[in-house]
């Protein structure tokens, strides 16, 4: 009986640790607004996860990487125009011009 109890505790610990270490996926969300300005390209969304405990999730910044930001902006614009939900991968925080930190978007998946 004690071995069974330890086995149950081990299983619970393994599954719980996966839940605590969030993978950064937002799940299915809608992009409300796209903001393009000198500080970067920002997506305004509602009810998004905050895996890195950034100051706010009101705005998310598209990662700034050569050749990637423009493609991510195009995907966000297509999703917004078609009113199609997306799933975003968030990792890390960045400073914003509005005085708080925000999550960084590393990938956009347009959902069906």
Buried (B, 14 or more C-beta within 10 A) or exposed (E): EEEEEEEEEEEEEEEEEEEEEEEBBBEEBEBEEBEEEEBBBBBEBEEBBBBBEBBBBBBBBBBEEEEEBEEBBEBBBEBBEEEBBBBBBBBBBBEBEEEBBBBBBBBBBEEE
